[in-house]
Amino acid sequence: MKSIDIRKIVFSAAFVVPLKSADGWQNLNFSKIPSNQVEFSEKGIKVEVKESASPLIYPLQSPKQVLGLKVKGKVSHLIPFKNPLKQGEKGLDDCVLRVGLVILGDKKLNWASKMVAADWVKKLYSLAPEESGIDHIYFLNLVQSEALKGKERTHPLSELIKEKNEWVIQGAGEFELSADFLKAKNVVALWISIDGDDTGSQYKVDISNIELQLKLP
């Protein structure tokens, strides 16, 4: 019989992220990179990748203490890496799913920084409540090699991106993913990244459920 964590039952509650409508969601486009095609329906979010990339962002109404998360969906095809162990390296930094948590902090963009910052960086800082800042985005990645599972890094392109290869997928089809954190993370937004621009990949991802496990006050 599977054990039950009594502390999580007593001190936490599930927040189901709304997926049936684009209301509350933001689709960020990168310059010089084609955008994914995104559709919202009763079944959830459908993302079609055609050598493209464009994050989906869901700002929370107020910062939440997140103890864990669950994601359910399916993918039509995996990314055709010649060597899956190279996933994440320069020119091969595509992933069928990255679930990002935007972490509250005290970093802010000053006027000079805003003038030269990339659009995604400006968007990231705009997610912070007034008088607050951002620390980083913490991504949980769904990778295609068991040997990559558990590896963590600060992304070489930006100290604002921290990643952990949390899950492994080895074939197309349905997936159910979950993660728990030893310490609650102070989260202001959800940042979903699905991409195929580096590898010229084409595939579809359907997300039917996202739940955040919240620590109660």
N, C-alpha and C positions, 0 to 999 in steps of 0.2 A: 504494500500500500504506500502511495506517495505521501511523504510527510508534508504537513501544512505549517507555514510560518505564522504563528498566532499574532506576532507583533505586526505583521503586514495587514492582517484582517482588522485589528483594533485601531491602528494608527494611520491607515492609508485609505484612499478612495480612488476609483478609476475615473479618469476623464477620457471620454470617447471623442476623438477629433472628428468633426463633421467633414464628410467626404462627398456628399451627394450634390453639393452646390459649390460654385466658385466663390460664394460669399465668404469673406474673411481671408481668402487665399490671395497671394501675390505671386505673379509669374515674372521672374527676373530674366532679362535677356542679356547675353554677353555680346559685346561688339565683335564683329567679324566671325562669329560662330552661329550657324543656323540654330533656331530654337526648336525644342521638342514640340510635338503636337499634343495638347492636353485636353481631355474631355471629362467633365463631371456628369455623373448619372446616379440613378438609384443603386447601381451596383458598386459605386465608388469612383475612384480616379483611374482613368486610362491614359497612359503616357506612351506615345509612339516616338521612338528614336530613329532618326534617319541621318546618321553621321552628325549628330546634333547634341546640344546640351543647353539646359535652362532650368535653374533651380525653382522649386516650389516652396514658398515660405508661408507659414501660418503663425502670425503674431498672437501671443496669448494676451488676454485683456489685462492681466496683471502678472507679475512674476510668480512662478510656481516652484515649489520644492518637489523635484521629480526623483522618485526612488527606483523607477524602472519603466520599461515600455514593452509593448507587444505590437507586432505588425503582421498582417496576413495578406497574401496576394498570390500572384502567379506571373511568370515570365515566359515569353514565347520562345526565345532562343538565348543562349549564353553568348558572351562576347568571344569571338574566335581567336583567342590568344594562341600563338604558336607554342609559347611556353608560359603556362599560367603562373609560374613562379615569378615572372617578370611584371605581373600586374602591379600597377602603381608607380612604376618607373617612368622616366621621361619618355614621352611619346606613346606610353601604354597606360596612362592614368585614367582609365575608364572603369566604370562599375555599374552593374545593373541596379544597385540600390545602395545609397548612403543615407542613413537617417541621422540628421544633425540636430543637436540641441544648442541653441544660442545661449551662452552662459553670461549672466549679469556680472559686471565688474566695474572698474573705475577708469578704464581707458576711454579717452574721448578724442575726437578729431578737432584740432584747432583750425583756424581759418586758412592758414597756409597749407596744411595737410589736405584740407578739402579741395583745394585748387588742383592738386595733382593725384588724388586718390582715384582708384578704379571705381566704377559704378557699384560693383558688388560690395566694396568696402564701405562706401557711403550708405548703401542700403543696410548693411550689417549694423552700423552705428546708429542708424535711424530707428532701429528696433528697441533701443534702450529707452526706458521711461525718462521723463524730464528730470534733470538733476542727477541722473545716473549715467553709467557707461557700460561698455561691453568688455568681457575678458577674452573670449574666443568662441569658436564653434567647435563642439565636440562631436565628431562623426563616428558612428558605428557602421562599419562596412560589411557588405555581403560579398565575399571574395570567392574565387574559383579554384583555390588550391588549399588543401588541408594544411600544408606546410606554412602557409601565411597566417593561419588563424592565431589570434592572440598578440600579433605584432602591433606595436604602437609607434607613432612618430608625430613630431611637429612637421607639417607639410613644408617641403623645401621652398615652395613659392611664397609662403606667408606664415609668420608666427601666430596669426589669428586662426589658423586651422590646425586642430589636433585630431588625430585619427586612431581608431582601434579596429583591427580586423576581427570583428565580433562573431561573424557567422560564415559558414561555407555552403555554397551551392554547387552541385556537380552535375546537374542536368536541368533541362527546361521543365516547367510545370509549376505546381503550387508550392508555396512556402509558408511556414508559420514560424516567426522569429520572436524571441523574447530576450530581455537583458535586465539584470538587476544591479544596482549600485550600492556599494557598502556605505556610502555617504550621499545624502540627497544633493542633487545639483540644482542650483538656483537658475531657472530657465525662463527666458522671456519670449522665445519663439521656437518653432519647429522648422527645420531647413532640410527639404528633401532634394537629393541630388541623384539624377539618373542620366548617364551620358554615354556617348559613343563617338564623339568627335575626334579623339586621338586615333582610334583604331578604324574609323570609317564603318562602324557597325550599324546594323539596322535590327531592331527588335521592339517588342511591346511589353510593357509592365502594367499589370492591373493591381491596384491597391484597394482591398475591400474593407480593411479595418486597421485603425491605429488607436492604441490606447496608451495613455500615460498614467502611471501609478504615482499618485500624489501623496505626499506626507501631509497629514492633517495638522492644523495649528495646535 
